[in-house]
Amino acid sequence: MEERHSLEATSGRVLRTPRAAGAAGVLAALLLAAVLAIVRISLPSAIPAHLGEWPSRSPRRQVLEIALGLLPFAGIFFLWFMGAVRDYTGRTERGTGQSANAVSGNAGSGNAEERAENRFFATLFLCSGLMFTALVLAAGAAAGGLLAITGNIPAGVQDLWTYGRTTLTLLASYAMRMAAVFTLSTTTIGLALRVFPRWLAWLGYAAALVLLFVVGTVPWTELVFPLWMLATSTYILGASFRRGGG
């Protein structure tokens, strides 16, 4: 019996790893910011008039290929970041629910409404995070297709390049809108449970507005999302050290 209890406690401790997941969130933010910056700098908006302007093994092309190779790892680390946020808010939510039940046993309807509200934002959190990951990877595949195009079509042929470049732009735009929903739902959950400080909540809402309405019209504003991820992951990581959890 004691051995079984010890095994269950050890398993629960292994499954709850906010420090490692918070560190993965920091890595995801840095990787995503690097990939976004490299793609914006290295990928030309129009196919070069002469293939010699962008040879198949140019330094810019090689850097872009490396960035696209790192993109799947950014997606994996982003999933760990989602796990870190869910673990951090989930612990507080369970603790709050237990405290409320200990104080009063007649708050059944209120607790039911609170759980329904949490399920609503939790659904937005999960769906938007997964859709963001899928769209980012699809955009990476589109960028990889553009790299292949430059070495296989005659110079000056714009139609295929324009189609691929437009597809990449749309996928990136859709991904940033899903990132806005993810930021909004995460910030709302953290603020409702009082696990995020006010400065982080205001930062999250500001980032969500920028991602919803500004990305696509103002260059470089897509970097707002990895910056918000970095701030949130750093806060969660610091909080886990302060409370000695993980």
Backbone as CSV, one residue per row, in Angstrom:
resi,resn,N_x,N_y,N_z,CA_x,CA_y,CA_z,C_x,C_y,C_z
1,MET,0.828,-1.204,0.000,0.000,0.000,0.000,0.865,1.257,0.000
2,GLU,1.883,1.280,0.855,2.770,2.433,0.910,3.529,2.606,-0.401
3,GLU,3.923,1.477,-1.004,4.653,1.561,-2.267,3.764,2.125,-3.360
4,ARG,2.487,1.717,-3.365,1.564,2.227,-4.363,1.334,3.727,-4.179
5,HIS,1.191,4.139,-2.928,0.998,5.554,-2.647,2.214,6.377,-3.089
6,SER,3.400,5.839,-2.847,4.626,6.525,-3.257,4.709,6.638,-4.774
7,LEU,4.290,5.548,-5.481,4.330,5.556,-6.939,3.365,6.581,-7.501
8,GLU,2.154,6.676,-6.909,1.182,7.646,-7.382,1.679,9.071,-7.159
9,ALA,2.292,9.302,-5.992,2.816,10.638,-5.712,3.934,11.002,-6.669
10,THR,4.806,10.014,-6.961,5.899,10.274,-7.892,5.375,10.546,-9.284
11,SER,4.359,9.768,-9.721,3.790,9.971,-11.039,3.157,11.339,-11.153
12,GLY,2.413,11.750,-10.111,1.810,13.076,-10.133,2.851,14.164,-10.205
13,ARG,3.968,13.977,-9.541,5.026,14.992,-9.584,5.669,15.048,-10.947
14,VAL,5.821,13.886,-11.600,6.425,13.868,-12.925,5.526,14.577,-13.927
15,LEU,4.172,14.377,-13.794,3.257,14.955,-14.747,3.140,16.465,-14.577
16,ARG,3.417,16.985,-13.381,3.309,18.410,-13.137,4.712,19.020,-13.178
17,THR,5.043,19.581,-14.321,6.392,20.108,-14.511,6.321,21.537,-15.019
18,PRO,5.845,22.484,-14.215,5.720,23.859,-14.703,7.051,24.500,-15.034
19,ARG,8.123,24.115,-14.333,9.415,24.738,-14.635,9.893,24.354,-16.022
20,ALA,9.867,23.052,-16.311,10.331,22.594,-17.618,9.431,23.121,-18.730
21,ALA,8.113,23.107,-18.496,7.191,23.601,-19.518,7.310,25.112,-19.682
22,GLY,7.543,25.831,-18.578,7.751,27.266,-18.683,9.014,27.583,-19.465
23,ALA,10.077,26.809,-19.242,11.299,26.992,-20.020,11.049,26.689,-21.492
24,ALA,10.214,25.678,-21.778,9.865,25.375,-23.168,9.104,26.526,-23.795
25,GLY,8.274,27.226,-23.001,7.584,28.396,-23.508,8.544,29.497,-23.889
26,VAL,9.584,29.691,-23.081,10.605,30.691,-23.415,11.293,30.308,-24.724
27,LEU,11.648,29.036,-24.873,12.285,28.583,-26.109,11.356,28.746,-27.298
28,ALA,10.075,28.439,-27.112,9.108,28.590,-28.199,9.017,30.049,-28.635
29,ALA,8.983,30.961,-27.664,8.899,32.384,-27.992,10.126,32.841,-28.772
30,LEU,11.308,32.431,-28.321,12.531,32.846,-29.004,12.618,32.254,-30.410
31,LEU,12.278,30.969,-30.541,12.326,30.332,-31.857,11.320,30.954,-32.810
32,LEU,10.099,31.172,-32.317,9.064,31.747,-33.175,9.429,33.153,-33.612
33,ALA,9.955,33.961,-32.695,10.374,35.318,-33.060,11.495,35.287,-34.097
34,ALA,12.458,34.374,-33.915,13.561,34.270,-34.866,13.068,33.858,-36.248
35,VAL,12.163,32.862,-36.296,11.649,32.393,-37.588,10.857,33.494,-38.285
36,LEU,9.986,34.183,-37.552,9.198,35.262,-38.150,10.097,36.362,-38.703
37,ALA,11.119,36.719,-37.942,12.022,37.776,-38.398,12.816,37.332,-39.627
38,ILE,13.301,36.088,-39.619,14.103,35.608,-40.751,13.266,35.513,-42.015
39,VAL,12.026,35.008,-41.890,11.163,34.903,-43.062,10.863,36.284,-43.634
40,ARG,10.570,37.252,-42.768,10.267,38.608,-43.259,11.482,39.233,-43.942
41,ILE,12.671,38.989,-43.406,13.865,39.607,-43.975,14.336,38.884,-45.232
42,SER,14.301,37.551,-45.216,14.959,36.771,-46.253,14.083,36.468,-47.455
43,LEU,12.771,36.341,-47.268,11.912,35.913,-48.368,11.474,37.128,-49.174
44,PRO,11.872,37.223,-50.437,11.485,38.395,-51.240,9.993,38.393,-51.539
45,SER,9.422,39.584,-51.695,7.996,39.692,-51.974,7.656,39.293,-53.404
46,ALA,8.621,39.393,-54.310,8.408,38.990,-55.697,9.587,38.153,-56.146
47,ILE,9.350,37.242,-57.075,10.424,36.373,-57.553,11.458,37.235,-58.286
48,PRO,12.739,36.983,-58.081,13.760,37.805,-58.740,13.637,37.757,-60.253
49,ALA,13.906,38.885,-60.881,13.828,38.947,-62.339,14.879,38.048,-62.981
50,HIS,15.981,37.846,-62.267,17.037,36.957,-62.752,17.379,35.982,-61.634
51,LEU,17.495,34.749,-61.997,17.764,33.735,-60.990,19.073,33.987,-60.270
52,GLY,19.990,34.693,-60.903,21.254,34.971,-60.263,21.140,35.881,-59.063
53,GLU,20.005,36.621,-58.966,19.833,37.500,-57.828,19.599,36.733,-56.534
54,TRP,19.092,35.514,-56.684,18.826,34.702,-55.492,19.211,33.260,-55.795
55,PRO,20.510,32.938,-55.900,20.957,31.607,-56.294,20.505,30.567,-55.293
56,SER,20.531,29.321,-55.746,19.963,28.234,-54.943,20.720,28.025,-53.642
57,ARG,21.976,28.437,-53.559,22.730,28.243,-52.319,23.224,29.567,-51.752
58,SER,22.460,30.632,-51.928,22.844,31.922,-51.377,22.740,31.890,-49.860
59,PRO,23.470,32.762,-49.150,23.389,32.780,-47.680,21.978,33.039,-47.173
60,ARG,21.235,33.946,-47.829,19.872,34.233,-47.385,18.985,33.010,-47.493
61,ARG,19.151,32.277,-48.573,18.347,31.084,-48.769,18.700,30.021,-47.723
62,GLN,19.968,29.844,-47.433,20.386,28.859,-46.450,19.872,29.208,-45.059
63,VAL,19.913,30.492,-44.706,19.389,30.906,-43.409,17.888,30.643,-43.336
64,LEU,17.185,30.918,-44.434,15.746,30.686,-44.464,15.420,29.203,-44.344
65,GLU,16.214,28.357,-44.983,15.999,26.912,-44.868,16.213,26.434,-43.431
66,ILE,17.219,26.975,-42.770,17.460,26.614,-41.367,16.281,27.057,-40.506
67,ALA,15.777,28.272,-40.753,14.650,28.776,-39.976,13.414,27.907,-40.157
68,LEU,13.145,27.501,-41.382,11.986,26.640,-41.628,12.178,25.262,-41.006
69,GLY,13.421,24.813,-40.910,13.685,23.545,-40.234,13.459,23.627,-38.734
70,LEU,13.644,24.820,-38.158,13.419,25.009,-36.728,11.948,25.228,-36.391
71,LEU,11.137,25.575,-37.394,9.740,25.910,-37.134,8.955,24.772,-36.467
72,PRO,9.102,23.498,-36.888,8.377,22.432,-36.182,8.731,22.333,-34.705
73,PHE,9.981,22.616,-34.362,10.374,22.580,-32.949,9.727,23.734,-32.175
74,ALA,9.574,24.880,-32.843,8.849,25.971,-32.207,7.407,25.564,-31.935
75,GLY,6.799,24.827,-32.869,5.443,24.334,-32.645,5.368,23.354,-31.487
76,ILE,6.352,22.478,-31.377,6.377,21.517,-30.269,6.528,22.234,-28.937
77,PHE,7.452,23.185,-28.887,7.643,23.943,-27.646,6.408,24.780,-27.314
78,PHE,5.690,25.237,-28.343,4.466,25.992,-28.078,3.421,25.109,-27.407
79,LEU,3.348,23.849,-27.799,2.426,22.928,-27.129,2.818,22.750,-25.662
80,TRP,4.113,22.711,-25.393,4.574,22.659,-23.996,4.199,23.940,-23.262
81,PHE,4.271,25.069,-23.958,3.854,26.330,-23.352,2.372,26.286,-22.985
82,MET,1.547,25.739,-23.861,0.135,25.574,-23.543,-0.042,24.707,-22.300
83,GLY,0.751,23.657,-22.212,0.678,22.802,-21.030,1.098,23.524,-19.766
84,ALA,2.093,24.394,-19.882,2.544,25.147,-18.713,1.456,26.078,-18.212
85,VAL,0.799,26.792,-19.140,-0.267,27.704,-18.753,-1.440,26.934,-18.153
86,ARG,-1.791,25.820,-18.775,-2.928,25.031,-18.274,-2.620,24.451,-16.898
87,ASP,-1.410,23.995,-16.695,-1.025,23.455,-15.395,-1.041,24.550,-14.334
88,TYR,-0.529,25.726,-14.691,-0.439,26.827,-13.728,-1.822,27.317,-13.320
89,THR,-2.706,27.519,-14.294,-4.054,27.974,-13.973,-4.890,26.861,-13.368
90,GLY,-4.648,25.616,-13.776,-5.428,24.497,-13.252,-5.205,24.265,-11.775
91,ARG,-3.969,24.415,-11.322,-3.690,24.253,-9.885,-4.431,25.306,-9.069
92,THR,-4.373,26.542,-9.534,-5.054,27.618,-8.814,-6.559,27.417,-8.829
93,GLU,-7.094,26.955,-9.970,-8.533,26.742,-10.075,-8.989,25.662,-9.111
94,ARG,-8.212,24.591,-8.996,-8.579,23.522,-8.054,-8.502,24.016,-6.620
95,GLY,-7.447,24.804,-6.320,-7.323,25.322,-4.971,-8.435,26.281,-4.611
96,THR,-8.834,27.124,-5.583,-9.921,28.060,-5.338,-11.237,27.337,-5.120
97,GLY,-11.482,26.296,-5.921,-12.714,25.538,-5.765,-12.789,24.832,-4.433
98,GLN,-11.673,24.261,-3.973,-11.670,23.577,-2.685,-11.887,24.564,-1.550
99,SER,-11.292,25.754,-1.639,-11.484,26.756,-0.590,-12.928,27.221,-0.535
100,ALA,-13.539,27.409,-1.705,-14.918,27.865,-1.734,-15.853,26.820,-1.147
101,ASN,-15.595,25.556,-1.433,-16.435,24.501,-0.882,-16.267,24.378,0.619
102,ALA,-15.061,24.658,1.123,-14.831,24.570,2.562,-15.538,25.700,3.300
103,VAL,-15.622,26.882,2.663,-16.270,28.016,3.313,-17.777,27.848,3.340
104,SER,-18.366,27.434,2.245,-19.820,27.321,2.163,-20.185,26.131,1.312
105,GLY,-21.172,25.408,1.785,-21.642,24.261,1.015,-22.876,24.579,0.223
106,ASN,-23.340,25.846,0.237,-24.562,26.237,-0.448,-24.296,27.038,-1.709
107,ALA,-23.111,26.975,-2.221,-22.763,27.758,-3.410,-22.762,26.902,-4.649
108,GLY,-23.653,25.936,-4.705,-23.657,24.999,-5.819,-23.921,25.660,-7.146
109,SER,-24.942,26.538,-7.212,-25.267,27.171,-8.479,-24.154,28.110,-8.937
110,GLY,-23.591,28.873,-7.975,-22.493,29.772,-8.340,-21.297,29.017,-8.857
111,ASN,-20.943,27.901,-8.194,-19.817,27.106,-8.665,-20.087,26.521,-10.036
112,ALA,-21.355,26.142,-10.274,-21.694,25.582,-11.580,-21.518,26.622,-12.672
113,GLU,-21.958,27.880,-12.409,-21.774,28.927,-13.404,-20.298,29.199,-13.634
114,GLU,-19.505,29.202,-12.563,-18.070,29.462,-12.702,-17.401,28.359,-13.513
115,ARG,-17.790,27.097,-13.261,-17.200,25.999,-14.022,-17.575,26.089,-15.490
116,ALA,-18.860,26.501,-15.762,-19.277,26.630,-17.154,-18.477,27.723,-17.857
117,GLU,-18.256,28.844,-17.161,-17.474,29.928,-17.735,-16.036,29.487,-17.976
118,ASN,-15.464,28.747,-17.037,-14.095,28.271,-17.214,-14.005,27.305,-18.387
119,ARG,-15.024,26.459,-18.555,-15.018,25.535,-19.689,-15.083,26.293,-21.002
120,PHE,-15.830,27.380,-21.033,-15.937,28.184,-22.262,-14.573,28.733,-22.663
121,PHE,-13.904,29.402,-21.739,-12.605,29.986,-22.067,-11.542,28.902,-22.244
122,ALA,-11.682,27.789,-21.519,-10.740,26.689,-21.699,-10.860,26.095,-23.100
123,THR,-12.095,26.045,-23.631,-12.291,25.547,-24.992,-11.660,26.485,-26.004
124,LEU,-11.868,27.792,-25.813,-11.216,28.768,-26.691,-9.702,28.647,-26.619
125,PHE,-9.186,28.474,-25.409,-7.744,28.334,-25.197,-7.198,27.148,-25.984
126,LEU,-7.845,26.002,-25.844,-7.336,24.781,-26.483,-7.460,24.850,-27.998
127,CYS,-8.652,25.232,-28.500,-8.877,25.222,-29.948,-8.007,26.253,-30.666
128,SER,-7.931,27.462,-30.112,-7.122,28.488,-30.770,-5.640,28.142,-30.752
129,GLY,-5.174,27.537,-29.661,-3.770,27.142,-29.596,-3.428,26.073,-30.620
130,LEU,-4.306,25.075,-30.756,-4.055,24.010,-31.729,-4.164,24.532,-33.161
131,MET,-5.145,25.405,-33.415,-5.283,25.958,-34.764,-4.102,26.855,-35.112
132,PHE,-3.601,27.603,-34.136,-2.422,28.420,-34.386,-1.238,27.549,-34.779
133,THR,-1.024,26.467,-34.046,0.084,25.565,-34.365,-0.054,24.999,-35.768
134,ALA,-1.267,24.563,-36.133,-1.493,23.981,-37.457,-1.261,25.018,-38.563
135,LEU,-1.750,26.234,-38.360,-1.604,27.269,-39.387,-0.149,27.709,-39.547
136,VAL,0.580,27.784,-38.434,1.993,28.163,-38.521,2.782,27.109,-39.292
137,LEU,2.509,25.843,-39.014,3.210,24.783,-39.743,2.824,24.784,-41.221
138,ALA,1.544,25.066,-41.515,1.123,25.159,-42.915,1.801,26.335,-43.610
139,ALA,1.938,27.461,-42.899,2.645,28.604,-43.478,4.111,28.265,-43.738
140,GLY,4.718,27.501,-42.831,6.089,27.054,-43.051,6.204,26.180,-44.287
141,ALA,5.206,25.310,-44.492,5.211,24.473,-45.695,5.068,25.329,-46.951
142,ALA,4.224,26.373,-46.885,4.076,27.265,-48.042,5.381,27.998,-48.338
143,ALA,6.076,28.447,-47.280,7.364,29.109,-47.490,8.380,28.146,-48.096
144,GLY,8.360,26.895,-47.650,9.244,25.902,-48.254,8.931,25.673,-49.720
145,GLY,7.639,25.718,-50.081,7.262,25.598,-51.491,7.788,26.749,-52.327
146,LEU,7.791,27.949,-51.740,8.348,29.090,-52.473,9.838,28.924,-52.725
147,LEU,10.532,28.326,-51.767,11.954,28.060,-51.988,12.155,27.104,-53.153
148,ALA,11.291,26.091,-53.236,11.412,25.133,-54.333,11.089,25.782,-55.677
149,ILE,10.150,26.725,-55.675,9.756,27.379,-56.912,10.928,28.129,-57.547
150,THR,11.729,28.791,-56.733,12.803,29.630,-57.277,13.812,28.834,-58.082
151,GLY,13.922,27.547,-57.815,14.898,26.756,-58.547,14.316,25.952,-59.682
152,ASN,12.984,26.089,-59.944,12.361,25.210,-60.924,11.488,25.929,-61.947
153,ILE,11.420,27.249,-61.918,10.643,27.959,-62.928,11.531,29.008,-63.574
154,PRO,11.238,29.400,-64.801,12.060,30.413,-65.474,11.950,31.757,-64.789
155,ALA,12.998,32.544,-64.936,12.986,33.881,-64.354,11.889,34.716,-65.000
156,GLY,11.238,35.564,-64.199,10.205,36.455,-64.704,8.810,35.880,-64.658
157,VAL,8.662,34.560,-64.416,7.336,33.966,-64.318,6.782,34.267,-62.932
158,GLN,5.716,35.072,-62.873,5.233,35.595,-61.599,4.020,34.849,-61.048
159,ASP,3.241,34.201,-61.893,1.942,33.704,-61.450,2.059,32.696,-60.316
160,LEU,2.915,31.694,-60.494,3.039,30.664,-59.480,3.627,31.228,-58.200
161,TRP,4.604,32.115,-58.344,5.201,32.742,-57.168,4.169,33.605,-56.435
162,THR,3.383,34.383,-57.177,2.372,35.234,-56.561,1.341,34.401,-55.807
163,TYR,0.948,33.273,-56.401,-0.005,32.390,-55.726,0.577,31.876,-54.408
164,GLY,1.812,31.402,-54.446,2.430,30.879,-53.228,2.659,31.958,-52.187
165,ARG,3.086,33.149,-52.632,3.333,34.244,-51.688,2.034,34.714,-51.041
166,THR,0.947,34.755,-51.820,-0.348,35.146,-51.268,-0.855,34.109,-50.277
167,THR,-0.666,32.827,-50.611,-1.073,31.762,-49.687,-0.323,31.867,-48.370
168,LEU,0.981,32.112,-48.452,1.785,32.264,-47.241,1.303,33.453,-46.405
169,THR,1.023,34.569,-47.059,0.559,35.757,-46.335,-0.773,35.502,-45.649
170,LEU,-1.701,34.835,-46.342,-3.004,34.541,-45.743,-2.875,33.584,-44.561
171,LEU,-2.062,32.550,-44.721,-1.879,31.602,-43.617,-1.281,32.291,-42.400
172,ALA,-0.289,33.146,-42.628,0.312,33.873,-41.517,-0.700,34.802,-40.855
173,SER,-1.543,35.446,-41.672,-2.569,36.332,-41.122,-3.586,35.551,-40.300
174,TYR,-4.034,34.405,-40.799,-4.984,33.589,-40.055,-4.359,33.079,-38.760
175,ALA,-3.089,32.703,-38.825,-2.411,32.209,-37.625,-2.350,33.291,-36.553
176,MET,-2.090,34.533,-36.960,-2.017,35.613,-35.982,-3.381,35.911,-35.371
177,ARG,-4.461,35.727,-36.138,-5.802,35.903,-35.559,-6.095,34.819,-34.528
178,MET,-5.677,33.589,-34.811,-5.838,32.528,-33.814,-4.962,32.799,-32.592
179,ALA,-3.787,33.384,-32.833,-2.932,33.766,-31.708,-3.610,34.830,-30.855
180,ALA,-4.363,35.731,-31.494,-5.095,36.754,-30.736,-6.148,36.120,-29.841
181,VAL,-6.892,35.148,-30.364,-7.899,34.457,-29.556,-7.231,33.700,-28.417
182,PHE,-6.106,33.066,-28.697,-5.375,32.345,-27.660,-4.905,33.300,-26.570
183,THR,-4.346,34.435,-26.961,-3.885,35.420,-25.983,-5.045,35.955,-25.159
184,LEU,-6.156,36.240,-25.813,-7.329,36.782,-25.120,-7.894,35.788,-24.108
185,SER,-8.045,34.530,-24.514,-8.608,33.523,-23.607,-7.661,33.229,-22.449
186,THR,-6.361,33.145,-22.728,-5.396,32.889,-21.667,-5.385,34.023,-20.645
187,THR,-5.399,35.257,-21.147,-5.385,36.407,-20.252,-6.659,36.468,-19.417
188,THR,-7.794,36.159,-20.027,-9.060,36.190,-19.301,-9.089,35.141,-18.198
189,ILE,-8.602,33.935,-18.499,-8.552,32.882,-17.487,-7.626,33.289,-16.345
190,GLY,-6.442,33.781,-16.700,-5.486,34.176,-15.668,-5.983,35.315,-14.808
191,LEU,-6.705,36.263,-15.424,-7.225,37.388,-14.662,-8.385,36.960,-13.768
192,ALA,-9.249,36.086,-14.281,-10.389,35.631,-13.481,-9.943,34.834,-12.262
193,LEU,-8.896,34.038,-12.426,-8.385,33.232,-11.316,-7.355,33.983,-10.473
194,ARG,-7.019,35.206,-10.899,-6.065,36.046,-10.168,-4.684,35.395,-10.061
195,VAL,-4.292,34.732,-11.138,-2.959,34.122,-11.176,-1.993,34.960,-12.009
196,PHE,-2.523,35.916,-12.779,-1.685,36.833,-13.545,-1.752,38.214,-12.896
197,PRO,-0.637,38.898,-12.775,-0.678,40.281,-12.278,-1.351,41.190,-13.301
198,ARG,-1.738,42.369,-12.830,-2.470,43.274,-13.718,-1.637,43.709,-14.918
199,TRP,-0.329,43.889,-14.710,0.493,44.329,-15.843,0.530,43.275,-16.941
200,LEU,0.529,41.991,-16.546,0.537,40.928,-17.543,-0.819,40.815,-18.229
201,ALA,-1.895,41.064,-17.469,-3.226,41.041,-18.063,-3.393,42.160,-19.093
202,TRP,-2.972,43.381,-18.719,-3.063,44.482,-19.661,-2.191,44.233,-20.889
203,LEU,-1.029,43.652,-20.683,-0.154,43.314,-21.804,-0.827,42.305,-22.731
204,GLY,-1.495,41.310,-22.134,-2.180,40.305,-22.945,-3.313,40.886,-23.766
205,TYR,-4.130,41.736,-23.162,-5.237,42.336,-23.909,-4.718,43.268,-25.007
206,ALA,-3.669,44.014,-24.717,-3.088,44.888,-25.743,-2.523,44.065,-26.898
207,ALA,-1.840,42.969,-26.571,-1.287,42.109,-27.620,-2.393,41.500,-28.468
208,ALA,-3.501,41.086,-27.836,-4.611,40.500,-28.578,-5.208,41.507,-29.554
209,LEU,-5.372,42.753,-29.130,-5.916,43.784,-30.021,-4.991,44.034,-31.207
210,VAL,-3.687,44.069,-30.936,-2.732,44.278,-32.030,-2.789,43.116,-33.017
211,LEU,-2.830,41.899,-32.509,-2.859,40.729,-33.381,-4.150,40.639,-34.186
212,LEU,-5.250,41.136,-33.624,-6.529,41.090,-34.324,-6.637,42.148,-35.416
213,PHE,-6.196,43.360,-35.130,-6.535,44.480,-35.998,-5.345,45.148,-36.680
214,VAL,-4.134,44.886,-36.231,-2.981,45.626,-36.754,-2.086,44.752,-37.624
215,VAL,-1.946,43.471,-37.264,-1.070,42.581,-38.028,-1.544,42.509,-39.477
216,GLY,-0.604,42.618,-40.391,-0.928,42.615,-41.808,-0.893,43.998,-42.422
217,THR,-1.068,45.024,-41.592,-1.003,46.399,-42.084,0.249,47.122,-41.623
218,VAL,0.753,46.779,-40.450,1.975,47.384,-39.922,3.058,46.310,-39.853
219,PRO,4.186,46.488,-40.519,5.240,45.460,-40.515,5.768,45.191,-39.110
220,TRP,6.143,43.949,-38.902,6.802,43.483,-37.687,5.868,43.370,-36.473
221,THR,4.602,43.714,-36.609,3.712,43.620,-35.447,3.416,42.172,-35.058
222,GLU,3.704,41.221,-35.944,3.498,39.814,-35.588,4.417,39.368,-34.455
223,LEU,5.494,40.131,-34.220,6.405,39.786,-33.130,5.806,40.068,-31.754
224,VAL,4.641,40.713,-31.723,3.975,40.958,-30.445,3.626,39.634,-29.758
225,PHE,3.237,38.639,-30.542,2.828,37.372,-29.935,3.976,36.646,-29.243
226,PRO,5.123,36.425,-29.906,6.225,35.790,-29.161,6.713,36.619,-27.984
227,LEU,6.611,37.952,-28.068,6.998,38.778,-26.919,6.048,38.546,-25.744
228,TRP,4.751,38.424,-26.032,3.795,38.109,-24.962,4.044,36.713,-24.396
229,MET,4.335,35.760,-25.277,4.665,34.412,-24.819,5.879,34.434,-23.897
230,LEU,6.886,35.206,-24.275,8.100,35.290,-23.469,7.796,35.872,-22.090
231,ALA,6.992,36.925,-22.046,6.646,37.537,-20.761,5.849,36.573,-19.889
232,THR,4.878,35.882,-20.483,4.044,34.950,-19.719,4.855,33.757,-19.230
233,SER,5.683,33.193,-20.095,6.498,32.042,-19.699,7.487,32.420,-18.596
234,THR,8.080,33.592,-18.724,9.023,34.038,-17.701,8.327,34.211,-16.360
235,TYR,7.126,34.765,-16.381,6.382,34.948,-15.127,6.021,33.598,-14.503
236,ILE,5.529,32.654,-15.322,5.167,31.331,-14.808,6.400,30.620,-14.267
237,LEU,7.503,30.736,-14.992,8.740,30.100,-14.551,9.208,30.692,-13.230
238,GLY,9.168,32.015,-13.103,9.558,32.642,-11.850,8.626,32.286,-10.711
239,ALA,7.323,32.204,-10.989,6.359,31.843,-9.956,6.571,30.429,-9.453
240,SER,6.940,29.518,-10.378,7.175,28.134,-9.964,8.391,28.029,-9.048
241,PHE,9.399,28.863,-9.282,10.568,28.867,-8.407,10.230,29.491,-7.052
242,ARG,9.402,30.540,-7.070,9.074,31.209,-5.817,8.274,30.327,-4.883
243,ARG,7.389,29.526,-5.452,6.567,28.685,-4.590,7.163,27.298,-4.401
244,GLY,8.310,27.037,-5.058,8.989,25.756,-4.894,8.263,24.604,-5.525
245,GLY,7.401,24.909,-6.516,6.649,23.842,-7.163,7.444,23.211,-8.275
246,GLY,6.767,22.237,-8.945,7.382,21.566,-10.110,8.309,20.502,-9.689
